[in-house]
Amino acid sequence: MPAAAAAPISAASEMLAPLDLAFWNIESAEHPMHLGALGVFAADAADAADGAPGSARRAADLLIARAATVEGLRMRIRGVWLPVGGAVREEAPGFDPRRHVHLAPAARDFHAAAGELMERPLDRERPPWEAHVLPGPDGTSFAVLFKFHHALADGLRALTLAAGVMDPQPAPPPRARRAVPEQRPGARHWLPGPLGLLNPRALNVAVRRTLGEVGQALDIGASVARATWGVRSAPALTSDATGTRRTAGAVLDLDDVHRIRKRAGGTVNDVLIALVAGALRRWLDERGEDGEDGAVLDDVAPRALIPVSRRRPRAGQPQGNRLSGYLVRLPVGEQDPLARLRTVRTAMDRNKDAGPTRGAGAVALLADHVPPLGHRLGGPVVAQAARLLFDILVTSVPLPSLGLTLDGCPLTEVYPFAPLAQGQSLAVAVSTYRGRVHFGLVADAEAVPDLDRLTAALHEELKELTEAVRA
C-alpha cells in the first residue's frame, strides 16, 4: 500500500517503535491493520421524540471541532531515508479533521454498518484514523465507529485518543505520590553513546544486556516452535483472506462473572477466557465441524494469543506499542464448563509465573531485534505467518468506570474490535463498562456468516457456568 514519501527526519518527528513499524509494514489492502470501537449513544430526548438524526449530526460536528485540538489525531506516519526502512510519526501539515469524521446514512443495524466500514483500509497518506457517526433508524440512538491504525495506537492509546473528543470528565482526586530516593552524586559511572564504551563498567553492562537479549530471542523462538507441535485447531478459525469483515457484540452482566470468580477461583480474565472457550465449543458443535485432519471436537485445542501491555515509558526511546502476550490452548475439547475454567486458570497462572518476556506468546518482542529494513522487506512474510503462531486473538481493552458522554448523550454500549490477522477468521476483544462486559467480535464475513450465533453462545455459556458453580 502506498505511504508518504521518504524524507529526512525533522526535529518534530518521532521514530516509530519497532513493533509499530512491524504493524505498519504487515498491512495490505486485503488485510488492514486497524483496530476499532463501536460506541452506542442514547440520543437527545427531543430528537428521539421527533425521530430526527439531530443528535448524530451535532455529534459529528463536535467530533470535527474537538479532533483539531487532540495532538495525537494530527499525527501521520511517514517513511524516512535513515535508518533505511524506518518511519516516523509527525504532525501532518494542513490537517483537516473533516476528512476523518464522516456522518453516515441512518443504519438499521449498527454492527452490519460497522462490518462494512471495518473492511476499508485507512488512508496511509493522512493521519491513520477515522470516526464514522451512524444515526439510528428512529432517532433514539446513534453510534460512532472509531478506527485507529495499530501503528498509531494500541488499545490503551486508542482509548486515550477517543476520550480526547468525548465530553470532559471530572478530574479524579490526586493520588499520593511515593517518595523517590534522591540519586546520589556519582551513582552513574558511564557516558551516553559510543563514548560510554570507554568505561569498563558501561562496556560490561552493554555486553550482558546484549547477551541477555540474544538469549531471550532464542528462548522465544524455541517456544514458538514447541507451540506448533500437536496443535488441534478447527477449520472455522482459519481461512484465506477475503478482505471482508463482519462484526457482532454481546453484553454480559459483570456481577455474574464476579459470582463465578468468587466460587470457582481465578481472576475475572480467567472467567472471560473460559467463556470464550465454551462459546467456541458450542458454536463449532452446531456447525458440525471437526478439528484438523478429521479430529473429533473433543481433541480440539486452538491456541489463543492473550496480549499483555508492557508500556513503560523511558527517556530517549520511541513511545509506541509495547506488547507481549501469553499463549493459551483453549480447552474447547473439554465438556465440563468448570473443568474448562480450571484449565484456563492453570494455563494463565503458568504464563504469569514465566512472565510476559518468555514463551511463545512473547513473539511480539522479537520486533525489537529486527532492523527497520528487515520490517520493510519481511512484512508480507510475517503477515502470512500469523496462523502458524496462534489461531485466535483474545484481548482485553480497559475502559474508564465513569460514564462517558458526547454532546451530553450518554454512552450506553461499547464494543472493541481487534485487528484480524491474515489467515485467521475470528478475533475477540473484551471491555468492561459500567457493570457490564462487552464482547466485540470481528470475523471474515465469508468464512463466518453465522457470527451472531457465536454471540448467542456466549450468553448460553455464561448461564451454564453460573449453574455449574451453584451446583
C-alpha positions as CSV (number, residue, x, y, z in Angstrom):
1,M,0.0,0.0,0.0
2,P,1.4,3.5,-0.8
3,A,2.7,5.6,2.1
4,A,4.0,9.1,2.4
5,A,7.3,9.6,0.6
6,A,10.5,9.2,2.4
7,A,12.3,12.3,3.6
8,P,14.8,13.4,6.2
9,I,13.7,13.4,9.8
10,S,12.5,16.7,11.2
11,A,13.0,17.9,14.7
12,A,9.3,17.5,15.5
13,S,9.3,13.8,14.3
14,E,9.4,10.7,16.5
15,M,10.8,7.4,15.2
16,L,8.3,4.6,15.1
17,A,9.0,1.9,17.8
18,P,9.9,-1.5,16.2
19,L,6.5,-3.1,16.9
20,D,4.7,-0.1,15.4
21,L,6.9,-0.3,12.3
22,A,6.0,-4.0,12.1
23,F,2.3,-3.3,12.2
24,W,2.8,-0.6,9.5
25,N,4.6,-3.0,7.2
26,I,2.5,-6.1,7.5
27,E,-0.7,-4.4,6.3
28,S,-2.2,-5.0,2.9
29,A,-5.3,-3.7,1.1
30,E,-6.9,-7.1,1.8
31,H,-5.8,-7.2,5.4
32,P,-5.8,-3.8,7.1
33,M,-4.2,-3.5,10.5
34,H,-6.6,-1.1,12.2
35,L,-8.4,-1.7,15.5
36,G,-11.7,-0.1,16.3
37,A,-14.5,0.5,18.8
38,L,-18.2,0.9,18.2
39,G,-19.9,3.1,20.8
40,V,-23.7,3.4,21.0
41,F,-25.2,6.6,22.5
42,A,-28.7,7.4,23.7
43,A,-29.9,10.4,21.6
44,D,-31.2,13.6,23.0
45,A,-34.8,13.2,24.2
46,A,-36.1,15.9,21.9
47,D,-34.5,14.2,18.9
48,A,-35.9,10.9,19.9
49,A,-39.4,12.3,20.1
50,D,-39.1,13.7,16.6
51,G,-37.3,10.7,15.2
52,A,-34.7,13.0,13.7
53,P,-31.0,12.4,13.4
54,G,-30.2,15.7,15.1
55,S,-28.1,14.2,17.9
56,A,-25.9,12.3,15.4
57,R,-25.4,15.5,13.2
58,R,-24.4,17.5,16.3
59,A,-22.1,14.7,17.4
60,A,-20.3,14.7,14.1
61,D,-19.8,18.5,14.2
62,L,-18.5,18.3,17.7
63,L,-16.0,15.5,16.8
64,I,-14.7,17.6,14.0
65,A,-14.2,20.6,16.2
66,R,-12.5,18.6,19.0
67,A,-10.3,16.4,16.8
68,A,-8.4,19.5,15.7
69,T,-7.3,20.1,19.4
70,V,-6.0,16.5,20.1
71,E,-2.4,16.3,19.1
72,G,-2.3,12.5,18.6
73,L,-5.1,12.8,16.0
74,R,-3.0,15.1,13.9
75,M,-0.1,12.7,13.6
76,R,0.7,10.9,10.3
77,I,3.3,8.2,9.6
78,R,5.9,8.9,7.0
79,G,8.9,6.9,5.7
80,V,12.4,8.3,6.1
81,W,15.7,7.9,4.4
82,L,17.7,6.9,7.5
83,P,17.5,4.5,9.1
84,V,16.8,2.6,5.8
85,G,13.3,1.2,6.0
86,G,12.3,3.3,9.1
87,A,9.3,5.6,9.6
88,V,8.4,8.5,11.8
89,R,5.3,9.8,13.5
90,E,4.9,13.5,12.8
91,E,2.2,16.2,12.7
92,A,0.5,16.3,9.3
93,P,0.7,19.7,7.5
94,G,-2.7,21.1,6.7
95,F,-4.6,18.6,8.9
96,D,-8.3,18.8,8.2
97,P,-10.5,16.8,10.7
98,R,-13.4,16.9,8.2
99,R,-11.5,14.3,6.1
100,H,-11.6,11.9,9.1
101,V,-15.0,12.4,10.6
102,H,-18.0,11.2,8.5
103,L,-21.7,11.4,9.0
104,A,-23.2,8.2,7.5
105,P,-26.7,7.5,6.4
106,A,-29.1,6.1,9.0
107,A,-28.3,2.5,9.9
108,R,-30.9,-0.1,10.9
109,D,-28.1,-2.4,12.3
110,F,-25.0,-0.7,13.7
111,H,-22.9,-3.9,13.6
112,A,-23.8,-4.5,9.9
113,A,-22.7,-1.0,9.1
114,A,-19.6,-1.3,11.2
115,G,-18.5,-4.5,9.5
116,E,-18.6,-2.8,6.1
117,L,-16.6,0.1,7.4
118,M,-14.0,-2.1,9.1
119,E,-13.3,-3.6,5.6
120,R,-11.9,-0.4,4.3
121,P,-8.2,0.4,4.8
122,L,-7.2,3.7,6.3
123,D,-5.6,6.3,4.1
124,R,-1.9,6.0,4.7
125,E,-1.1,9.5,3.3
126,R,-3.1,11.1,6.2
127,P,-3.2,10.5,9.9
128,P,-4.4,6.9,10.1
129,W,-7.7,7.2,11.9
130,E,-11.4,7.7,11.2
131,A,-14.7,8.3,13.0
132,H,-18.0,7.4,11.4
133,V,-21.2,8.7,13.0
134,L,-24.1,6.3,12.4
135,P,-27.6,7.7,13.1
136,G,-30.2,5.2,14.4
137,P,-33.3,4.4,12.3
138,D,-35.7,6.1,14.8
139,G,-33.7,8.9,16.3
140,T,-33.5,7.3,19.7
141,S,-29.8,6.4,19.4
142,F,-26.7,6.8,17.3
143,A,-23.3,5.1,17.1
144,V,-19.8,6.2,16.5
145,L,-17.2,3.8,15.0
146,F,-13.6,4.8,15.7
147,K,-10.9,3.2,13.6
148,F,-7.2,3.6,14.5
149,H,-4.2,2.0,12.8
150,H,-2.3,-0.2,15.1
151,A,0.9,1.7,14.3
152,L,-0.7,4.9,15.6
153,A,-2.2,3.4,18.7
154,D,-2.7,0.2,20.7
155,G,-5.9,-0.3,22.6
156,L,-4.9,1.8,25.6
157,R,-3.6,4.7,23.4
158,A,-6.7,4.5,21.2
159,L,-8.9,4.8,24.3
160,T,-6.9,8.0,25.2
161,L,-7.4,9.5,21.8
162,A,-11.1,8.7,21.7
163,A,-11.6,10.1,25.2
164,G,-10.0,13.4,23.9
165,V,-13.1,14.0,21.8
166,M,-15.6,13.0,24.4
167,D,-17.2,15.4,26.8
168,P,-14.8,16.5,29.6
169,Q,-14.8,14.3,32.7
170,P,-14.3,15.4,36.2
171,A,-10.7,15.1,37.2
172,P,-10.0,12.1,39.6
173,P,-8.7,13.0,43.1
174,P,-4.9,13.3,43.2
175,R,-3.1,10.1,44.3
176,A,-0.4,10.2,46.9
177,R,3.0,10.1,45.2
178,R,5.5,7.7,46.5
179,A,8.8,9.3,47.6
180,V,11.6,8.6,45.2
181,P,15.1,8.3,46.9
182,E,17.4,11.0,45.9
183,Q,20.1,10.0,43.4
184,R,23.5,10.0,44.9
185,P,26.1,12.1,43.1
186,G,28.3,9.9,41.1
187,A,25.9,7.0,41.0
188,R,26.2,6.8,37.2
189,H,29.7,5.9,36.0
190,W,29.1,5.7,32.3
191,L,28.8,8.1,29.4
192,P,26.0,8.0,26.8
193,G,26.6,6.8,23.3
194,P,29.8,5.4,21.9
195,L,31.9,7.2,24.5
196,G,30.3,5.1,27.1
197,L,32.1,2.1,25.9
198,L,35.3,3.6,27.1
199,N,34.1,3.0,30.6
200,P,34.7,-0.7,31.6
201,R,31.6,-0.8,33.8
202,A,29.4,0.5,30.9
203,L,31.0,-2.0,28.5
204,N,30.3,-4.8,30.9
205,V,26.7,-3.8,31.3
206,A,26.2,-3.4,27.5
207,V,27.7,-6.9,26.8
208,R,25.5,-8.5,29.4
209,R,22.4,-6.8,28.1
210,T,23.2,-7.9,24.5
211,L,23.8,-11.5,25.6
212,G,20.5,-11.4,27.6
213,E,18.5,-10.1,24.6
214,V,20.0,-12.8,22.3
215,G,19.2,-15.5,24.9
216,Q,15.7,-14.1,25.2
217,A,15.1,-14.1,21.5
218,L,16.4,-17.8,21.2
219,D,14.1,-18.8,24.1
220,I,11.1,-17.2,22.5
221,G,11.9,-18.8,19.1
222,A,12.2,-22.2,20.7
223,S,8.9,-21.7,22.5
224,V,7.2,-20.7,19.2
225,A,8.4,-23.9,17.6
226,R,7.2,-26.0,20.5
227,A,3.8,-24.3,20.4
228,T,3.2,-25.6,16.9
229,W,3.6,-29.2,17.9
230,G,0.4,-31.3,18.2
231,V,-1.9,-28.4,17.6
232,R,-5.6,-29.3,17.1
233,S,-7.4,-26.3,15.7
234,A,-10.6,-26.1,13.7
235,P,-11.1,-25.1,10.1
236,A,-13.6,-22.4,11.2
237,L,-10.8,-20.4,12.9
238,T,-8.6,-20.3,9.8
239,S,-9.4,-19.0,6.3
240,D,-7.9,-17.5,3.2
241,A,-8.1,-13.7,3.3
242,T,-11.1,-12.3,1.5
243,G,-10.9,-8.8,2.8
244,T,-14.5,-8.9,4.0
245,R,-15.5,-8.1,7.6
246,R,-18.4,-8.8,9.9
247,T,-18.8,-7.6,13.4
248,A,-21.1,-8.6,16.3
249,G,-21.3,-7.9,20.0
250,A,-22.5,-9.5,23.2
251,V,-23.2,-7.8,26.6
252,L,-23.0,-9.8,29.8
253,D,-23.6,-8.8,33.4
254,L,-20.3,-8.3,35.2
255,D,-21.9,-9.3,38.6
256,D,-22.5,-12.8,37.1
257,V,-18.8,-13.0,36.1
258,H,-17.7,-11.9,39.7
259,R,-20.0,-14.6,41.2
260,I,-18.4,-17.3,39.1
261,R,-14.9,-16.0,40.1
262,K,-15.7,-15.9,43.8
263,R,-17.0,-19.5,43.8
264,A,-14.6,-21.1,41.3
265,G,-11.4,-19.1,41.9
266,G,-9.1,-17.4,39.5
267,T,-9.5,-13.9,38.0
268,V,-12.2,-12.1,36.0
269,N,-10.0,-12.5,33.0
270,D,-9.8,-16.3,33.5
271,V,-13.6,-16.5,33.6
272,L,-13.9,-14.4,30.4
273,I,-11.4,-16.6,28.5
274,A,-13.2,-19.7,29.7
275,L,-16.5,-18.2,28.4
276,V,-14.8,-17.8,25.0
277,A,-13.6,-21.4,25.1
278,G,-17.1,-22.7,26.0
279,A,-18.8,-20.5,23.4
280,L,-16.4,-21.7,20.7
281,R,-17.2,-25.3,21.6
282,R,-21.0,-24.7,21.3
283,W,-20.5,-22.8,18.0
284,L,-18.2,-25.4,16.4
285,D,-20.5,-28.2,17.5
286,E,-23.6,-26.5,16.0
287,R,-21.6,-26.1,12.7
288,G,-20.8,-29.8,12.7
289,E,-17.1,-29.1,12.3
290,D,-14.4,-31.5,13.5
291,G,-10.8,-30.5,14.1
292,E,-8.0,-30.6,11.6
293,D,-7.2,-34.0,10.0
294,G,-10.6,-35.3,10.9
295,A,-10.1,-35.0,14.6
296,V,-13.2,-35.0,16.7
297,L,-14.2,-31.9,18.6
298,D,-13.1,-33.3,21.9
299,D,-9.5,-33.1,20.7
300,V,-9.6,-29.5,19.5
301,A,-7.5,-27.0,21.5
302,P,-6.9,-23.8,19.5
303,R,-4.1,-21.5,20.5
304,A,-5.3,-18.1,21.8
305,L,-2.9,-15.2,21.9
306,I,-3.6,-13.0,25.0
307,P,-1.8,-9.7,24.5
308,V,-0.1,-8.1,27.6
309,S,0.8,-4.4,27.6
310,R,4.4,-3.7,28.6
311,R,4.1,0.1,28.2
312,R,7.0,1.5,30.3
313,P,8.0,5.0,29.1
314,R,11.7,5.5,29.0
315,A,13.6,8.6,28.2
316,G,15.1,8.6,24.7
317,Q,13.0,5.7,23.5
318,P,10.1,5.8,20.9
319,Q,6.8,5.8,22.7
320,G,4.6,3.3,20.9
321,N,3.2,-0.2,21.2
322,R,5.0,-2.2,23.8
323,L,3.2,-5.6,23.7
324,S,4.0,-9.1,24.8
325,G,1.5,-11.9,25.2
326,Y,0.5,-15.2,26.7
327,L,-0.2,-18.2,24.5
328,V,-3.0,-20.4,25.9
329,R,-4.6,-23.5,24.4
330,L,-8.3,-23.0,24.8
331,P,-9.9,-26.2,26.2
332,V,-12.6,-26.4,23.6
333,G,-12.5,-30.2,23.7
334,E,-13.4,-30.3,27.4
335,Q,-17.1,-31.0,28.0
336,D,-17.3,-29.8,31.7
337,P,-17.5,-26.0,32.0
338,L,-15.9,-26.0,35.4
339,A,-13.0,-28.1,34.0
340,R,-12.6,-25.6,31.2
341,L,-12.3,-22.8,33.7
342,R,-9.7,-24.8,35.8
343,T,-7.7,-25.5,32.7
344,V,-7.7,-21.8,31.6
345,R,-6.8,-20.8,35.2
346,T,-3.8,-23.2,35.3
347,A,-2.6,-22.1,31.9
348,M,-2.8,-18.4,32.8
349,D,-1.1,-19.0,36.1
350,R,1.7,-20.8,34.4
351,N,2.1,-17.9,31.9
352,K,2.2,-15.3,34.7
353,D,4.8,-17.3,36.6
354,A,7.0,-17.3,33.5
355,G,6.3,-13.6,32.8
356,P,5.4,-11.7,29.7
357,T,9.0,-11.8,28.3
358,R,9.2,-15.6,27.9
359,G,7.3,-18.2,26.0
360,A,5.7,-18.3,22.6
361,G,3.3,-15.5,23.4
362,A,6.2,-13.1,23.7
363,V,6.8,-13.3,20.0
364,A,6.0,-9.6,19.6
365,L,9.2,-8.8,21.5
366,L,11.2,-10.2,18.6
367,A,10.3,-7.0,16.7
368,D,12.9,-5.1,18.8
369,H,15.7,-7.3,17.4
370,V,14.8,-6.6,13.7
371,P,16.3,-3.6,11.9
372,P,13.9,-1.2,10.1
373,L,14.8,-2.5,6.7
374,G,14.0,-6.1,7.9
375,H,10.5,-4.9,8.9
376,R,10.1,-3.3,5.5
377,L,11.2,-6.3,3.5
378,G,9.8,-9.0,5.7
379,G,6.4,-7.5,6.5
380,P,4.5,-9.6,3.9
381,V,6.2,-12.8,5.1
382,V,5.5,-12.1,8.8
383,A,1.8,-11.3,7.9
384,Q,1.4,-14.8,6.5
385,A,3.0,-16.4,9.5
386,A,0.3,-15.4,12.0
387,R,-1.7,-18.6,11.5
388,L,1.4,-20.6,12.4
389,L,1.7,-18.8,15.7
390,F,-1.8,-18.7,17.0
391,D,-5.4,-19.5,16.0
392,I,-7.4,-16.7,17.6
393,L,-6.7,-13.4,19.3
394,V,-8.5,-12.7,22.6
395,T,-7.7,-9.3,24.0
396,S,-8.9,-7.0,26.8
397,V,-9.3,-3.3,26.3
398,P,-9.6,-1.2,29.6
399,L,-12.3,1.5,29.8
400,P,-12.9,4.1,32.5
401,S,-15.5,3.4,35.1
402,L,-17.0,6.8,34.8
403,G,-19.9,7.2,32.3
404,L,-18.7,8.8,29.0
405,T,-20.9,11.3,27.1
406,L,-20.8,13.0,23.7
407,D,-22.6,16.3,23.4
408,G,-24.4,15.3,26.6
409,C,-25.6,11.9,25.1
410,P,-24.6,9.0,27.4
411,L,-22.5,6.1,26.0
412,T,-24.6,3.0,26.7
413,E,-22.7,0.3,24.9
414,V,-19.1,0.0,23.6
415,Y,-17.7,-2.9,21.5
416,P,-13.9,-3.0,21.0
417,F,-12.7,-4.6,17.7
418,A,-9.2,-6.1,17.3
419,P,-7.3,-6.4,14.0
420,L,-7.8,-9.6,12.2
421,A,-4.6,-11.4,11.4
422,Q,-4.1,-12.8,7.9
423,G,-5.2,-16.4,7.7
424,Q,-7.5,-16.2,10.7
425,S,-11.2,-15.8,10.6
426,L,-12.1,-14.5,14.1
427,A,-10.8,-12.1,16.7
428,V,-12.3,-11.3,20.1
429,A,-11.9,-8.2,22.2
430,V,-13.5,-7.6,25.6
431,S,-14.2,-4.4,27.7
432,T,-16.0,-3.9,31.0
433,Y,-18.0,-0.7,31.2
434,R,-20.4,0.4,33.9
435,G,-21.1,-3.0,35.3
436,R,-21.3,-4.9,32.1
437,V,-18.9,-6.9,29.9
438,H,-18.9,-6.1,26.2
439,F,-17.6,-8.6,23.8
440,G,-16.6,-7.2,20.3
441,L,-16.2,-9.9,17.6
442,V,-14.6,-9.3,14.2
443,A,-14.7,-12.0,11.6
444,D,-14.0,-12.7,8.0
445,A,-17.5,-12.2,6.6
446,E,-17.3,-15.0,4.1
447,A,-15.7,-17.5,6.5
448,V,-18.0,-16.7,9.4
449,P,-21.5,-15.9,8.1
450,D,-23.0,-17.1,11.4
451,L,-21.1,-14.7,13.8
452,D,-24.4,-13.8,15.6
453,R,-24.7,-17.4,16.6
454,L,-21.3,-17.1,18.5
455,T,-22.6,-14.1,20.4
456,A,-25.6,-16.2,21.5
457,A,-23.3,-19.0,22.6
458,L,-21.5,-16.6,24.9
459,H,-24.8,-15.9,26.8
460,E,-25.6,-19.6,26.9
461,E,-22.1,-20.4,28.2
462,L,-22.4,-17.8,31.0
463,K,-25.7,-19.4,32.0
464,E,-24.3,-22.9,32.1
465,L,-21.2,-21.9,34.0
466,T,-23.3,-20.0,36.5
467,E,-25.4,-23.1,37.1
468,A,-22.3,-25.2,37.4
469,V,-20.8,-23.2,40.2
470,R,-24.1,-23.1,42.0
471,A,-24.2,-26.9,41.9
